Amino acid sequence: MSLPRTTAPTPPKVRLGLRENLAQFSLLVLVNAFVGAMVGMERSILPALAEQEFALAARSAILSFIVVFGITKALTNYFAGRLSDRWGRRSVLIGGWLVAAPVPFLLMWAPSWNWVLAANALLGISQGLTWSTTVIMKIDLAGPKNRGLAMGFNEFAGYFAVAISALATGWIAAEFGLRPYPFWLGAGFVVFGLALSVFAVRETREHANFESKLAVSAETLSPRDVIVRTSLTDPDLSSVSQAGMINNLNDGMAWGLFPLLFAAAGLSLRDIGILAAIYPGVWGIGQLFTGAWSDKVGRKRLIVAGMWLQALGIGFVAFGGAFSWYAVGAATMGAGTAMVYPTLLAAIADVAHPSWRAQSVGVYRLWRDMGYAVGALIAGLLADRFGLTTSIGAVAALTFLSGAIVAVRMRETLSTVAQRHSRDGGHHSLG
């Protein structure tokens, strides 16, 4: 008697594109909203906490939590790219949420400022792992045609959540005090983000492997080569890296100094919370449009215009002196950042080959988020020496200069996508 013949199960199809991967893409957008909300819970209240509960007077000391956050997040970004290639994107994402779990409780019960610094070290590691992998996973799923749109949705979710979280914690702090109630929101964010990542998110590394096979030419680089190319030698990748660093330099300054400037102008915690939400709110919503816009008009012009618009917005805040001018400046800065943020990520994905793209994204994000530390350090030292207005004005000048560097050195990268995938006949599936 012969046994029935069995056949190996057919592997699931791998398809590139937003429509083809809509369910997983939407889920990752939601996960990244919880990632961004973890940062937002600190945005409007931590500088006030430093002054009121820990009696820190020096601006550089108050901004030390951003320095710690920026350094740990930047370094973790680089390793997240490499680890996601080795262990898979989903595993790194889950690990990032586990690192975040103690953060709200450390902030609630911190008996000294060193506990706050330790919490921000863990937050930086967590953000490097979780945000980096959601970026890489969305790039994997989107394929070459809609990267700008994909990054727009990703960054919208993250930074709109920053705004909502900042607004909520500012209101809670004004009503019930700086601790512990605002940080209970963070505990909820960890629970939901971790649960979605464990039970619903699927691995996307096979999508990157498939796209690599579609590319016209194979390309293998060592980790050292990826660092050098992304940081220095490639005019497009290195221009993007420096623009990302200056972008987050001014964001680190805004995070640390804007609440102090607003408080010095006599604004309440509730008003400071509103202003702290306007900037990431405009930034987040704007990315729904600017990411897709860069897919049509190209990356370079949006990056240059966005950096210069940021500089203008920072100037409005520095010299405004009233709530209305602060609001206009925050909105202008948010609009400029919306033009820049998803476009920089899309440009990296345009240029980097799929075989080393995750590592290049990690290097870019290392430089970009090191801007938090550099910005907080420079802004704090300048504020202690020359005052808040001069410090903020200096950051505006640096931001304008960064846009000029992109205008002179960077080439348009959108055409690279068509060149690399010229042999792909538009059918993005693999059985």
C-alpha positions, 0 to 999 in steps of 0.5 A: 500500500502506498502512502499518500503523496505530500507536498511542501507548503507553498511559502507565502507571497512577498509583495512590495507596496503599501496597498499590498501590505496595508494591514501590517503597515497600518499596524506599524503606524499605530505602534510608532504612535506609542513610541512617539508618545513615550517621548511626548510625556517628557516634552512639556514638564521635565524642564519644570521638574528640574527647576521646581523639584530638583532645584537645578539652575544652570541651563546646561544642567537642566538640559543634561537629560536631553544629552543623555537621551541623545547619546544613547539613542544615537548609538542604539540607532546604529546597532539597531540597523545591524541587529535587525539584519542579524536577528530580525526586525520584530525581535529588536522591536520587542526588545526596545519595548522591554527596555522602555518598561521601567522608564515611567516608574523611574520618573515617577519616583526619582529621588534625585536628578541622577534617576531622571538621567538613568530613565532617559538613558533607558528611554534613548536605548528604547527609542533607538530600537523601536523607532529605528525598526519601525522605520526599517520595517515600513521601508521594507514593506513599501518598496521603491515607489512610495518611500516618501509616503511611507516615511510620512505616515511613520513620522506623522504617527510618531510626532503627532503622538508626541504632540498629543502626549505633551499636551496631555501631560502638560494638562495633567501636571497643571491640574494634579502636579508634576508627579506622579500622574503624568507618567502613568500615561507612559506605563499605558503606552508601554503596555499597548506598544509591547502587546501589539509588537508581540502578538500582531507585528510580523517580520519584514526582513524577507521583503528587503531580501526580495527587493535586493534580488530585484535590484539591477546590481548586487552590492556588498559593503562592510560595516566600516564602508557603510559608516564612511560612505553614509557619513563622509564620502557619498555627497548625497548620504553625507549631506542628508546625515548632516542635515538630520543632525542639525534638524535634531540639534534644533529639536533638542534645543526646542525641547530643553530651552523653549519651555524655559523661555516660555516660563521666563515670559510668565506663561503658565504650565498649561500655556507651555503645554499648548506651545510644546504641542504646536511644534510636533503637532504641525510637524506630525500632521504635515508629514502626511503630505510632505512625504508623498510630495517628495515622491513627486517633486524630489527630495532636495528642494524640500530638504533645503526649503524645510531647513530654511523654514525651520530657521525662520520659525526659531527666529520668531520664537527667539525674538517674539516675546509673546504667546502669539509670536511663540505660537507662530514660530512653533508652527513655522518650525513644525512646517519646516521640519515636516518638509525635512524629516520624512524626506531625509529618510526617503533619500537614504533609502533611495541611495542605499542598496537594499543589502546594506540599507538597514545599516545605512539608516542606522548610521544616518539615525546615529548622526541625526539623533546625536544632534539631540545631545550636541544641540542640548549641550551647545544651547545650554552652554550658550544660554548660561553664558549669553542668555536664552535669546542669543542661544536660540538665535545661534541655533537658527543660524546653524539651521540656515547654514545646514540648508545651504550645505544641502543646496550646494552639495547634495544631488537629487536622489529620487532618480536613483530609484528608477535606475536601480529598479529598471529591470523590475517590470512593476510586478512586486510579488514572489511566490 
